[in-house]
Amino acid sequence: MNLYPRTDTPREEIARILQAADVPVLLMVLYQLTREARWLQPPFQPKRDISFFADESGGMPEEVQAEVRAAALDVLCEVHAGVREIPSPPADEEVSRMMSVCMGEIIPVEYVPMMLEEMGLRRRDPDWKAKPSMHEVEDFQVLVIGAGMSGILAAFKLREAGISYQIVEKNPRLGGTWYENRYPEVGCDVPNHFYSYSFRPNPDWSGYYSKGEEIEAYLERCAMEFGVRSDIRFQTEVISAHHHTASARWEVMLRLPDGQQETRYFNAVISATGQLNRPKIPDIQGLETFKGPAFHTARWPENVTLEGKRVAVIGTGASAMQLVRTTAEKAAQLTIFQRSPQWAIPSRDYHRTVSAEKKWLFHHVPFYLGWYRFTLAWRFSDQLLKTIERDPQWPHPERSANYRNDRHRERLTEYLLSEIGERTDLIPKVLPDYPPYGKRILVDNEWFKTLKRDNVSLVTENVLRITPKGVVSADGVEHEVDIIILATGFEATRLLAPMEVVGGEGKSLREVWGEDDAAAYLGITVPGFPNFFCLYGPNTNLGHGGSIIMIAECQVRYVMACLMRMLEQDIVAIDCKPEVHEEFKRRLDAEHAKLVWTTPGLVNWYRNQAGRVVSVMPWRLVDYWTFTREPDFEDYALRRRA
């Protein structure tokens, strides 16, 4: 991010552009550039905004907003003319105060270091304490499995540290989930100015919730800029990885693009395959007999035509929420098969494009993009955690987790009813009977409006079977269709499948984890599997808000620190101690037991067949950031070079 911009934009044009600024963000920029105390005092005090999308005025009177813009205009013109110096960064306590004023609520000082990293104002990388020789570093070989968001990040940080690495990617292109998912309107439901690398923000997003193609292009640019793209071996899949105790190395069997197999040896393996990389195909009787196209959303055919067709969509989760609007516009008839309704939040910014004025602010106003990112990071993360904690004294656990959660339910219900309007017949079908956030909460892509279309039907009876002509629901009705789309999610609880990963004691991860009970210390390391690290591993998904890119950056920092300390201390293998792993798992399960997604009787994809949560984390983001700050080698059995 360019903190010292120069521009030839005329003063009058800058004044016009500032009308589009988020005033609380601009206020923080103004204070950081001037250090004038009055900008953090009344009347320059944004109001706390508990709505889903913040008011850009900060709730301040027009005359106060005008004063902020006028002062910012003067200061920015001085900065652009080179006559005003950028002050040194504020102390953490001062930043905490700034953040509190910006959001209209107290931001604890413990959040400041994490947020400064998110804002791109502080490094998130570990440092060498006593860097070994270049030969020792280059001789240490690391395999990165997967060239999605986490794999690209890991490769870049390895490259920066000078550690030798190789990336393998099963697909012909990078991007991971953003390459594999090509269905209509596929996109991210985290605001994309937050869903991007902290050290490589993108001021040029076209929208506030960008689509998959644009995210994939962002990752492609990053891989090129980071210098890692040429190191990716595409259409190369890991078949197996076996750890040899004697050599402290991993023997990895690869399947090459031509189908041949190759064996390689590595000192460490970083798995960046993620949780959402294997489609979940439902076991529906007769699926294979259907005469028309039938496919999962993550395997969308390039040549499929929906126009004029009778289309069935099975599933109503995140993928269905995104694709149904466009599908309904194209299809002659759309029949949606729903197992359970979903809570959906309003979408004021979901379809909005980013104006040229906003992009100018992101490019040319010092600190603006960083402070804007902070407002997203705070609003869409830890402050939501209180909303999902189960209050044992709350008298209505069947409908909500606590008072705050109940207020969310009321507001979401009001929104749903306003969208449904006169179609009251839909209310019993679309109004959830479980607490908000009990299942993944979705951003509304005109879902309720789409259900009201004349060519759309919502079926809430279970799917009984599939015939050559269509789908039979549990009431015995056969719904004749031309195309079946499976919006049935991913094998989120079956991590690393179908790879065979065997540890030093001869046990495979499949044996240790069973069918769907993955667990790892910090979501990263597993006892018995030395020098094997997971990114986006068990219990590192986010259910209460936040960006998975931030979690990946924390994990990569932790893994890099492990590798650097190993090289510095002549350690050839680190293996998580079983008792450390078990204590972490006990604490993790105990925290989950307090949260809404473990409500008795509630089924969601966060939990395995036994009901244990294996996907999402129960911690505050600042807690996980602290856990992964620097590895404690007391947690590991260490083996030094003989």
DOGUTI-442944 format. One record per residue (C-alpha): residue in one letter; chain; x, z, y. Coordinates in Angstrom, 3 decimals. Layout:
BEGIN
   resn   chain       east         up      north
      A       A          X          Z          Y
...
//
This chain:
BEGIN
   resn   chain       east         up      north
      M       A      0.000      0.000      0.000
      N       A      1.419     -1.025      3.382
      L       A      1.415      2.107      5.534
      Y       A      3.083      0.484      8.557
      P       A      1.008     -2.641      9.187
      R       A      1.473     -5.117     11.983
      T       A     -1.282     -7.541     12.953
      D       A     -2.014    -10.010     15.717
      T       A     -5.725     -9.219     15.577
      P       A     -7.019     -8.885     19.172
      R       A     -8.169     -5.484     20.402
      E       A    -11.747     -6.723     20.826
      E       A    -11.827     -7.913     17.220
      I       A    -10.449     -4.592     15.933
      A       A    -13.177     -2.790     17.895
      R       A    -15.783     -4.945     16.165
      I       A    -14.249     -4.364     12.733
      L       A    -14.230     -0.585     13.245
      Q       A    -18.034     -0.677     13.368
      A       A    -17.878     -1.261      9.598
      A       A    -15.595      1.713      8.907
      D       A    -16.605      4.768      6.907
      V       A    -16.444      7.318      9.694
      P       A    -15.261     10.321      7.597
      V       A    -12.428      8.143      6.250
      L       A    -11.563      6.885      9.721
      L       A    -11.568     10.472     10.984
      M       A     -8.927     11.441      8.414
      V       A     -6.819      8.429      9.398
      L       A     -7.107      9.442     13.040
      Y       A     -5.975     12.997     12.346
      Q       A     -3.117     11.916     10.086
      L       A     -1.819      9.511     12.744
      T       A     -2.189     11.892     15.705
      R       A     -2.153     15.441     14.255
      E       A     -4.533     16.437     17.019
      A       A     -6.383     19.531     15.782
      R       A     -9.643     18.597     17.505
      W       A    -10.337     15.875     14.941
      L       A    -10.832     18.565     12.274
      Q       A    -13.092     20.704     14.437
      P       A    -16.721     20.471     15.621
      P       A    -18.350     18.164     16.520
      F       A    -16.159     15.977     14.275
      Q       A    -17.468     17.442     11.028
      P       A    -19.009     15.152      8.396
      K       A    -21.929     16.680      6.532
      R       A    -21.812     17.297      2.804
      D       A    -23.588     14.403      1.139
      I       A    -25.026     15.055     -2.336
      S       A    -26.625     11.618     -2.685
      F       A    -25.306      9.235     -5.317
      F       A    -23.814      6.990     -2.625
      A       A    -22.383      8.452      0.565
      D       A    -23.728      7.680      4.021
      E       A    -20.951      5.799      5.827
      S       A    -21.741      7.703      9.038
      G       A    -20.893     11.058      7.475
      G       A    -24.161     12.323      8.957
      M       A    -22.576     12.601     12.412
      P       A    -24.474     11.706     15.622
      E       A    -24.000      8.206     17.039
      E       A    -22.098      9.465     20.083
      V       A    -19.631     11.362     17.871
      Q       A    -19.096      8.316     15.665
      A       A    -18.482      6.226     18.779
      E       A    -15.853      8.684     20.003
      V       A    -14.030      8.545     16.658
      R       A    -14.025      4.733     16.679
      A       A    -12.856      4.546     20.292
      A       A     -9.958      6.930     19.676
      A       A     -9.054      5.120     16.447
      L       A     -8.999      1.814     18.324
      D       A     -6.442      3.126     20.815
      V       A     -4.243      4.646     18.121
      L       A     -4.359      1.585     15.843
      C       A     -3.420     -0.733     18.682
      E       A     -0.425      1.503     19.399
      V       A      0.581      1.483     15.715
      H       A      0.247     -2.300     15.472
      A       A      2.249     -2.730     18.674
      G       A      5.028     -0.559     17.250
      V       A      4.812      2.057     20.013
      R       A      3.430      4.873     17.851
      E       A      5.418      6.332     14.969
      I       A      3.763      7.359     11.727
      P       A      4.114     11.171     11.397
      S       A      5.607     12.772      8.311
      P       A      3.125     13.689      5.550
      P       A      1.099     16.880      6.107
      A       A      1.726     19.993      4.007
      D       A     -0.550     20.553      1.007
      E       A     -2.553     23.309      2.747
      E       A     -3.164     20.981      5.688
      V       A     -4.234     18.167      3.357
      S       A     -6.632     20.568      1.633
      R       A     -8.236     21.270      4.993
      M       A     -8.448     17.554      5.773
      M       A    -10.091     16.868      2.431
      S       A    -12.578     19.686      2.965
      V       A    -13.547     18.364      6.399
      C       A    -13.828     14.819      5.051
      M       A    -16.241     15.821      2.265
      G       A    -18.066     18.600      4.113
      E       A    -17.228     21.129      1.387
      I       A    -14.282     23.260      0.321
      I       A    -11.662     21.288     -1.635
      P       A     -9.372     23.786     -3.410
      V       A     -5.685     23.348     -2.708
      E       A     -5.038     22.943     -6.451
      Y       A     -6.489     19.422     -6.144
      V       A     -4.135     18.276     -3.414
      P       A     -1.107     17.148     -5.489
      M       A     -3.336     15.231     -7.906
      M       A     -5.301     13.613     -5.098
      L       A     -2.172     12.672     -3.136
      E       A     -1.019     10.811     -6.239
      E       A     -4.397      9.089     -6.494
      M       A     -4.112      8.098     -2.839
      G       A     -0.715      6.519     -3.469
      L       A      0.995      9.032     -1.188
      R       A      2.980     10.830     -3.893
      R       A      4.727      9.589     -7.045
      R       A      3.191     10.365    -10.399
      D       A      6.291      9.560    -12.461
      P       A      8.680     11.980    -14.181
      D       A     12.331     11.883    -13.185
      W       A     15.444     11.860    -15.296
      K       A     17.066     15.278    -15.196
      A       A     20.353     14.061    -16.643
      K       A     20.060     10.368    -17.406
      P       A     21.965      9.351    -20.546
      S       A     24.173      6.303    -20.709
      M       A     22.669      2.832    -20.395
      H       A     23.643      2.128    -24.007
      E       A     21.758      5.192    -25.291
      V       A     18.650      4.293    -23.321
      E       A     18.644      0.625    -24.290
      D       A     19.284      1.462    -27.949
      F       A     16.071      3.520    -28.078
      Q       A     13.308      1.111    -29.106
      V       A      9.622      1.711    -28.315
      L       A      6.630     -0.251    -29.596
      V       A      3.528     -0.454    -27.405
      I       A      0.420     -1.509    -29.334
      G       A     -2.101     -3.249    -27.087
      A       A     -1.848     -5.068    -23.756
      G       A     -4.894     -3.663    -22.056
      M       A     -4.866     -1.409    -19.036
      S       A     -2.985      1.448    -20.782
      G       A     -0.494     -0.770    -22.604
      I       A      0.494     -2.651    -19.452
      L       A      0.950      0.668    -17.672
      A       A      3.128      2.106    -20.462
      A       A      5.285     -1.029    -20.595
      F       A      5.839     -0.956    -16.837
      K       A      6.907      2.690    -16.826
      L       A      9.247      2.092    -19.791
      R       A     10.725     -0.865    -17.931
      E       A     11.240      1.235    -14.787
      A       A     13.024      3.903    -16.816
      G       A     15.245      1.302    -18.500
      I       A     13.942      2.107    -22.000
      S       A     13.701     -0.862    -24.382
      Y       A     10.199     -1.754    -25.482
      Q       A      8.081     -4.427    -27.129
      I       A      4.332     -4.973    -26.596
      V       A      2.167     -6.528    -29.284
      E       A     -1.373     -7.694    -28.595
      K       A     -3.834     -8.936    -31.211
      N       A     -5.605    -11.231    -28.740
      P       A     -4.292    -14.458    -27.183
      R       A     -4.507    -12.894    -23.695
      L       A     -4.007     -9.501    -22.122
      G       A     -6.748     -7.320    -20.646
      G       A     -8.079     -5.442    -23.663
      T       A    -11.780     -4.719    -23.272
      W       A    -11.902     -6.870    -20.130
      Y       A    -10.711     -9.855    -22.135
      E       A    -12.850     -9.235    -25.196
      N       A    -16.164     -8.635    -23.436
      R       A    -17.453    -11.882    -21.918
      Y       A    -21.197    -11.242    -21.868
      P       A    -23.226    -11.894    -18.679
      E       A    -22.532     -9.432    -15.844
      V       A    -19.984     -7.435    -17.849
      G       A    -18.364     -5.016    -15.437
      C       A    -17.184     -1.501    -14.722
      D       A    -19.583      1.293    -13.768
      V       A    -16.804      3.189    -11.970
      P       A    -16.257      2.084     -8.343
      N       A    -13.338     -0.299     -8.604
      H       A    -11.415      0.980     -5.574
      F       A    -10.966      4.054     -7.798
      Y       A    -10.729      2.048    -11.045
      S       A     -7.246      0.645    -10.398
      Y       A     -3.671      1.862    -10.680
      S       A     -2.894      4.520     -8.077
      F       A      0.437      2.839     -7.290
      R       A     -1.103     -0.653     -7.148
      P       A     -4.450     -0.401     -5.330
      N       A     -6.342     -3.613     -4.744
      P       A     -7.653     -4.060     -1.193
      D       A     -9.211     -7.417     -2.115
      W       A    -11.913     -6.487     -4.628
      S       A    -14.865     -8.785     -4.001
      G       A    -17.418     -6.087     -4.795
      Y       A    -17.688     -2.336     -5.082
      Y       A    -18.357     -2.609     -8.823
      S       A    -16.377     -5.666     -9.855
      K       A    -17.100     -7.746    -12.916
      G       A    -14.894     -8.057    -15.967
      E       A    -13.355    -11.391    -15.021
      E       A    -12.044     -9.967    -11.748
      I       A    -10.700     -6.822    -13.448
      E       A     -8.950     -8.971    -16.043
      A       A     -7.410    -11.046    -13.236
      Y       A     -6.225     -7.827    -11.540
      L       A     -4.523     -6.712    -14.769
      E       A     -2.972    -10.166    -15.168
      R       A     -1.515     -9.966    -11.640
      C       A     -0.205     -6.465    -12.296
      A       A      1.497     -7.531    -15.532
      M       A      3.201    -10.384    -13.687
      E       A      4.231     -8.207    -10.724
      F       A      5.474     -5.442    -13.017
      G       A      7.593     -7.955    -14.932
      V       A      6.096     -7.058    -18.325
      R       A      3.949    -10.072    -19.148
      S       A      6.831    -12.020    -20.687
      D       A      7.461     -9.105    -23.059
      I       A      4.023     -9.330    -24.694
      R       A      3.814    -10.874    -28.157
      F       A      0.288    -12.264    -28.262
      Q       A     -1.840    -12.809    -31.388
      T       A      0.369    -10.260    -33.124
      E       A     -1.371     -7.396    -34.901
      V       A     -0.050     -4.163    -36.358
      I       A     -0.985     -3.923    -40.030
      S       A      0.777     -0.641    -40.752
      A       A      3.261      1.860    -39.382
      H       A      5.231      4.228    -41.653
      H       A      7.509      6.973    -40.375
      H       A     10.800      7.502    -42.200
      T       A     12.053     11.051    -41.834
      A       A     15.654     10.286    -42.743
      S       A     16.145      7.684    -40.027
      A       A     13.554      9.168    -37.634
      R       A     12.188      5.683    -37.121
      W       A      8.880      3.905    -37.570
      E       A      8.713      0.929    -39.921
      V       A      6.039     -1.349    -38.497
      M       A      4.478     -4.283    -40.329
      L       A      3.228     -7.015    -37.983
      R       A      0.955     -9.977    -38.664
      L       A      2.199    -12.934    -36.610
      P       A      0.120    -15.753    -35.072
      D       A      0.816    -18.016    -38.051
      G       A     -0.327    -15.345    -40.523
      Q       A      3.193    -14.481    -41.647
      Q       A      4.286    -10.844    -41.748
      E       A      7.310     -9.293    -40.075
      T       A      8.853     -5.834    -40.352
      R       A     10.325     -4.151    -37.286
      Y       A     11.787     -0.677    -36.700
      F       A     11.172      1.524    -33.664
      N       A     12.196      5.000    -32.519
      A       A      8.760      5.654    -31.040
      V       A      5.307      4.091    -31.100
      I       A      2.743      4.191    -28.292
      S       A     -0.737      3.233    -29.408
      A       A     -2.720      1.774    -26.498
      T       A     -5.580      0.352    -28.564
      G       A     -8.235      2.459    -26.838
      Q       A    -11.578      3.726    -28.119
      L       A    -13.767      0.718    -27.367
      N       A    -11.978     -2.101    -29.152
      R       A    -13.911     -2.483    -32.425
      P       A    -17.569     -3.572    -32.212
      K       A    -20.090     -1.400    -34.035
      I       A    -22.220     -3.695    -36.183
      P       A    -25.424     -1.931    -37.272
      D       A    -26.309     -1.871    -40.940
      I       A    -29.641     -3.680    -40.650
      Q       A    -31.187     -5.141    -43.771
      G       A    -31.272     -8.928    -43.683
      L       A    -28.978     -9.442    -40.690
      E       A    -26.976    -12.026    -42.590
      T       A    -30.124    -14.037    -43.384
      F       A    -31.045    -14.806    -39.765
      K       A    -31.010    -18.579    -39.205
      G       A    -30.062    -18.553    -35.524
      P       A    -27.025    -17.202    -33.653
      A       A    -26.565    -13.422    -34.075
      F       A    -23.595    -11.784    -32.404
      H       A    -22.255     -8.589    -30.855
      T       A    -21.826     -8.422    -27.080
      A       A    -18.046     -8.083    -27.541
      R       A    -18.006    -11.347    -29.509
      W       A    -20.024    -13.465    -27.079
      P       A    -19.803    -17.154    -28.082
      E       A    -18.531    -19.535    -25.406
      N       A    -21.126    -22.192    -26.136
      V       A    -24.254    -20.074    -26.524
      T       A    -27.248    -21.249    -24.499
      L       A    -29.967    -18.765    -23.535
      E       A    -32.071    -21.094    -21.405
      G       A    -35.531    -21.557    -22.831
      K       A    -34.768    -19.448    -25.914
      R       A    -36.545    -16.473    -27.431
      V       A    -33.892    -13.766    -27.328
      A       A    -33.720    -10.324    -28.943
      V       A    -31.413     -7.615    -27.595
      I       A    -30.911     -4.694    -29.979
      G       A    -29.657     -1.617    -28.105
      T       A    -30.142     -0.270    -24.595
      G       A    -26.776      1.253    -23.709
      A       A    -24.239      0.198    -21.080
      S       A    -23.781     -3.379    -22.344
      A       A    -27.528     -4.015    -22.465
      M       A    -27.957     -2.494    -19.019
      Q       A    -25.525     -5.062    -17.653
      L       A    -26.583     -8.210    -19.502
      V       A    -30.381     -7.891    -19.650
      R       A    -31.042     -8.907    -16.034
      T       A    -29.320    -12.290    -16.371
      T       A    -30.604    -12.817    -19.906
      A       A    -34.199    -12.299    -18.761
      E       A    -33.736    -14.819    -15.954
      K       A    -32.564    -17.475    -18.422
      A       A    -34.580    -16.826    -21.579
      A       A    -38.123    -18.008    -22.194
      Q       A    -38.856    -14.649    -23.822
      L       A    -36.719    -11.504    -24.072
      T       A    -37.534     -8.746    -26.543
      I       A    -35.537     -5.538    -26.164
      F       A    -35.347     -3.088    -29.073
      Q       A    -34.714      0.446    -27.830
      R       A    -33.758      3.472    -29.902
      S       A    -33.828      5.876    -26.957
      P       A    -34.217      5.453    -23.184
      Q       A    -31.317      5.940    -20.794
      W       A    -30.946      7.728    -17.482
      A       A    -29.874      5.299    -14.761
      I       A    -28.688      6.080    -11.248
      P       A    -29.590      3.964     -8.201
      S       A    -27.376      0.995     -7.450
      R       A    -27.021      0.635     -3.675
      D       A    -23.408     -0.526     -3.958
      Y       A    -23.695     -2.122     -7.402
      H       A    -24.486     -5.617     -6.145
      R       A    -22.897     -5.362     -2.702
      T       A    -19.902     -7.471     -1.854
      V       A    -17.036     -6.035      0.173
      S       A    -17.185     -7.431      3.680
      A       A    -14.273     -9.140      5.399
      E       A    -14.254     -6.216      7.835
      K       A    -13.836     -3.657      5.052
      K       A    -11.022     -5.681      3.506
      W       A     -9.282     -5.798      6.900
      L       A     -9.523     -2.014      7.119
      F       A     -8.059     -1.651      3.619
      H       A     -5.176     -3.978      4.513
      H       A     -4.325     -2.995      8.077
      V       A     -5.328      0.608      8.783
      P       A     -2.670      3.113      7.651
      F       A     -3.942      5.527      4.989
      Y       A     -7.506      4.103      5.092
      L       A     -7.581      2.778      1.522
      G       A     -6.018      5.999      0.239
      W       A     -8.587      8.216      1.951
      Y       A    -11.403      5.931      0.867
      R       A    -10.145      6.222     -2.714
      F       A    -10.054     10.009     -2.337
      T       A    -13.740     10.112     -1.395
      L       A    -14.576      8.189     -4.576
      A       A    -12.238     10.307     -6.718
      W       A    -13.907     13.505     -5.521
      R       A    -17.503     12.308     -5.510
      F       A    -17.359     10.710     -8.953
      S       A    -15.386     13.328    -10.879
      D       A    -15.038     17.092    -11.082
      Q       A    -17.825     18.051     -8.736
      L       A    -20.221     16.703    -11.387
      L       A    -18.942     19.089    -14.066
      K       A    -21.122     21.974    -12.868
      T       A    -24.101     19.678    -13.333
      I       A    -23.540     19.411    -17.078
      E       A    -22.688     23.015    -18.000
      R       A    -25.412     24.543    -20.175
      D       A    -26.832     27.695    -18.605
      P       A    -27.885     30.050    -21.451
      Q       A    -30.378     31.695    -19.073
      W       A    -31.984     28.419    -18.007
      P       A    -35.634     28.445    -19.185
      H       A    -35.955     24.677    -19.777
      P       A    -33.042     23.632    -22.016
      E       A    -35.143     20.863    -23.572
      R       A    -35.222     18.902    -20.284
      S       A    -32.084     19.961    -18.410
      A       A    -28.880     21.980    -18.718
      N       A    -29.125     24.095    -15.574
      Y       A    -30.662     24.173    -12.108
      R       A    -28.370     21.441    -10.748
      N       A    -28.993     19.269    -13.770
      D       A    -32.720     19.747    -13.288
      R       A    -32.427     18.586     -9.683
      H       A    -30.622     15.486    -10.928
      R       A    -33.446     14.962    -13.402
      E       A    -36.031     15.213    -10.623
      R       A    -34.226     12.696     -8.422
      L       A    -33.602     10.285    -11.294
      T       A    -37.235     10.564    -12.363
      E       A    -38.434      9.888     -8.820
      Y       A    -36.210      6.826     -8.686
      L       A    -37.438      5.598    -12.079
      L       A    -41.098      5.991    -11.104
      S       A    -40.544      4.191     -7.802
      E       A    -38.959      1.274     -9.665
      I       A    -41.691      1.123    -12.333
      G       A    -44.450      1.146     -9.719
      E       A    -47.794      0.021    -11.110
      R       A    -46.420     -0.551    -14.603
      T       A    -47.288      2.983    -15.653
      D       A    -47.595      1.784    -19.263
      L       A    -43.789      1.672    -19.334
      I       A    -43.273      5.304    -18.327
      P       A    -43.573      6.823    -21.846
      K       A    -41.057      4.233    -23.056
      V       A    -38.411      4.507    -20.323
      L       A    -38.492      8.167    -19.227
      P       A    -35.844     10.078    -21.243
      D       A    -36.829     13.391    -22.842
      Y       A    -33.268     14.769    -22.835
      P       A    -31.105     16.207    -20.022
      P       A    -29.236     13.861    -17.670
      Y       A    -25.647     13.236    -18.818
      G       A    -26.599     14.214    -22.381
      K       A    -25.837     10.586    -23.120
      R       A    -23.704      8.270    -21.031
      I       A    -25.422      7.880    -17.676
      L       A    -25.695      4.299    -16.471
      V       A    -25.680      2.497    -13.135
      D       A    -28.978      0.632    -12.751
      N       A    -28.575     -3.141    -12.878
      E       A    -32.236     -3.754    -11.993
      W       A    -33.160     -2.536    -15.460
      F       A    -36.600     -1.237    -14.528
      K       A    -37.388     -4.285    -12.397
      T       A    -36.410     -6.521    -15.312
      L       A    -38.671     -4.671    -17.755
      K       A    -41.637     -5.546    -15.519
      R       A    -41.079     -9.299    -15.873
      D       A    -43.790    -11.260    -17.669
      N       A    -41.281    -12.662    -20.169
      V       A    -39.816     -9.276    -21.156
      S       A    -41.072     -6.924    -23.896
      L       A    -39.712     -3.461    -24.683
      V       A    -40.097     -2.366    -28.305
      T       A    -39.522      1.328    -29.005
      E       A    -40.283      1.251    -32.743
      N       A    -37.163      1.288    -34.913
      V       A    -35.746     -1.967    -36.231
      L       A    -36.779     -2.121    -39.879
      R       A    -35.135     -5.358    -40.995
      I       A    -34.178     -8.840    -39.933
      T       A    -35.648    -11.973    -41.445
      P       A    -34.545    -15.603    -41.174
      K       A    -37.024    -15.972    -38.277
      G       A    -36.637    -12.723    -36.333
      V       A    -36.752     -8.935    -36.165
      V       A    -39.274     -6.686    -37.929
      S       A    -39.985     -3.378    -36.212
      A       A    -41.119     -0.198    -37.985
      D       A    -44.785     -0.916    -37.152
      G       A    -44.566     -4.010    -39.362
      V       A    -44.615     -6.557    -36.531
      E       A    -42.270     -9.520    -36.933
      H       A    -40.853    -10.639    -33.579
      E       A    -39.819    -14.260    -33.942
      V       A    -36.677    -15.073    -31.953
      D       A    -34.033    -17.788    -31.686
      I       A    -31.041    -15.577    -30.832
      I       A    -30.132    -11.964    -31.660
      I       A    -27.721    -10.057    -29.400
      L       A    -26.320     -6.792    -30.770
      A       A    -25.701     -4.443    -27.828
      T       A    -24.814     -1.663    -30.240
      G       A    -21.577     -0.314    -28.807
      F       A    -18.232      0.355    -30.435
      E       A    -16.641      2.381    -33.215
      A       A    -15.589      4.993    -30.674
      T       A    -15.094      7.720    -33.288
      R       A    -12.943      5.551    -35.608
      L       A     -9.754      5.422    -33.606
      L       A     -6.846      3.148    -34.570
      A       A     -8.909      1.357    -37.228
      P       A     -8.007     -0.778    -39.101
      M       A     -4.274      0.053    -38.782
      E       A     -2.667      2.180    -41.475
      V       A     -0.502      4.845    -39.831
      V       A      1.477      7.031    -42.253
      G       A      3.446     10.075    -41.123
      G       A      6.672     11.561    -42.376
      E       A      4.935     13.600    -45.087
      G       A      3.290     10.524    -46.582
      K       A     -0.184     11.260    -45.219
      S       A     -2.078      8.610    -43.315
      L       A     -3.986      9.262    -40.111
      R       A     -7.068      8.087    -41.970
      E       A     -6.629     10.954    -44.425
      V       A     -5.989     13.496    -41.670
      W       A     -8.869     12.373    -39.470
      G       A    -11.303     11.378    -42.165
      E       A    -13.897      8.747    -41.353
      D       A    -14.682      9.876    -37.807
      D       A    -13.033     13.203    -36.919
      A       A    -10.040     12.197    -34.827
      A       A     -8.193     14.978    -33.021
      A       A     -4.897     15.110    -31.138
      Y       A     -3.054     17.625    -28.987
      L       A     -3.915     16.647    -25.394
      G       A     -5.421     13.541    -26.972
      I       A     -1.845     12.275    -27.342
      T       A      0.091     13.700    -30.345
      V       A     -0.797     14.603    -33.947
      P       A      1.144     16.986    -36.232
      G       A      2.981     15.160    -39.001
      F       A      3.371     11.962    -36.966
      P       A      6.642     12.344    -35.040
      N       A      7.268     10.161    -32.000
      F       A      3.765      8.670    -32.238
      F       A      1.732      8.802    -29.033
      C       A     -1.883      7.869    -28.374
      L       A     -3.175      6.606    -25.038
      Y       A     -6.940      6.855    -24.513
      G       A     -6.887      8.904    -27.701
      P       A     -9.351     11.474    -29.058
      N       A    -11.241     13.476    -26.400
      T       A     -9.764     11.612    -23.432
      N       A    -12.804      9.552    -22.496
      L       A    -14.817     10.691    -19.487
      G       A    -18.418     11.829    -19.690
      H       A    -18.804     13.647    -16.383
      G       A    -17.188     11.079    -14.114
      G       A    -13.774      9.851    -13.108
      S       A    -11.588      6.850    -13.827
      I       A     -9.998      6.315    -17.230
      I       A     -7.074      4.676    -15.404
      M       A     -6.251      8.034    -13.867
      I       A     -6.313      9.632    -17.331
      A       A     -4.056      6.862    -18.656
      E       A     -1.579      7.484    -15.838
      C       A     -1.478     11.194    -16.715
      Q       A     -0.906     10.369    -20.386
      V       A      1.798      7.819    -19.686
      R       A      3.562     10.297    -17.407
      Y       A      3.486     12.853    -20.250
      V       A      4.735     10.350    -22.845
      M       A      7.487      9.112    -20.535
      A       A      8.603     12.687    -19.899
      C       A      8.726     13.280    -23.680
      L       A     10.883     10.201    -24.237
      M       A     13.181     10.965    -21.307
      R       A     13.740     14.571    -22.410
      M       A     14.425     13.377    -25.971
      L       A     17.104     10.996    -24.734
      E       A     18.593     13.579    -22.381
      Q       A     18.778     16.265    -25.073
      D       A     19.846     14.043    -27.986
      I       A     16.551     14.668    -29.801
      V       A     15.610     12.050    -32.386
      A       A     12.150     13.348    -33.291
      I       A      9.435     15.535    -31.793
      D       A      6.456     16.610    -33.861
      C       A      3.525     18.612    -32.525
      K       A      3.321     22.031    -34.180
      P       A      0.172     22.427    -36.320
      E       A     -0.689     25.790    -34.763
      V       A     -0.461     24.322    -31.243
      H       A     -2.718     21.442    -32.247
      E       A     -5.264     23.739    -33.899
      E       A     -5.401     26.117    -30.939
      F       A     -5.946     23.195    -28.565
      K       A     -8.696     21.848    -30.817
      R       A    -10.354     25.280    -30.947
      R       A    -10.341     25.565    -27.158
      L       A    -11.584     22.017    -26.781
      D       A    -14.524     22.521    -29.172
      A       A    -15.398     25.808    -27.475
      E       A    -15.533     24.067    -24.084
      H       A    -17.686     21.272    -25.462
      A       A    -20.127     23.828    -26.841
      K       A    -20.906     24.798    -23.241
      L       A    -21.745     21.255    -22.104
      V       A    -24.891     19.170    -22.099
      W       A    -23.856     16.610    -24.704
      T       A    -23.820     19.288    -27.412
      T       A    -27.488     20.148    -26.748
      P       A    -29.053     20.819    -30.181
      G       A    -30.839     17.779    -31.565
      L       A    -29.214     15.359    -29.129
      V       A    -27.516     12.299    -30.642
      N       A    -24.930     10.317    -28.689
      W       A    -21.854      8.216    -29.371
      Y       A    -19.561     10.987    -28.119
      R       A    -20.137     12.939    -31.359
      N       A    -19.256     12.200    -34.963
      Q       A    -21.603     12.472    -37.936
      A       A    -20.973     16.223    -38.163
      G       A    -21.882     16.685    -34.494
      R       A    -18.355     17.343    -33.234
      V       A    -17.448     15.681    -29.922
      V       A    -14.480     13.387    -30.538
      S       A    -14.640     10.940    -27.641
      V       A    -14.983     12.659    -24.252
      M       A    -13.047     15.543    -22.727
      P       A    -14.608     18.810    -21.539
      W       A    -11.971     19.573    -18.914
      R       A    -11.892     19.106    -15.188
      L       A     -9.648     16.202    -14.216
      V       A     -7.363     18.615    -12.399
      D       A     -7.032     20.634    -15.619
      Y       A     -5.994     17.607    -17.651
      W       A     -3.659     16.529    -14.848
      T       A     -2.031     19.983    -15.087
      F       A     -1.872     19.946    -18.919
      T       A      0.013     16.629    -18.869
      R       A      2.285     17.323    -15.901
      E       A      5.391     18.014    -17.999
      P       A      5.681     18.489    -21.776
      D       A      6.576     21.936    -23.070
      F       A      8.919     21.348    -25.986
      E       A      7.963     24.776    -27.314
      D       A      4.822     22.951    -28.491
      Y       A      6.916     20.693    -30.715
      A       A      9.206     20.896    -33.709
      L       A     12.411     19.230    -32.543
      R       A     15.042     17.434    -34.568
      R       A     18.346     16.699    -32.929
      R       A     20.863     14.087    -33.913
      A       A     23.146     15.319    -36.702
//
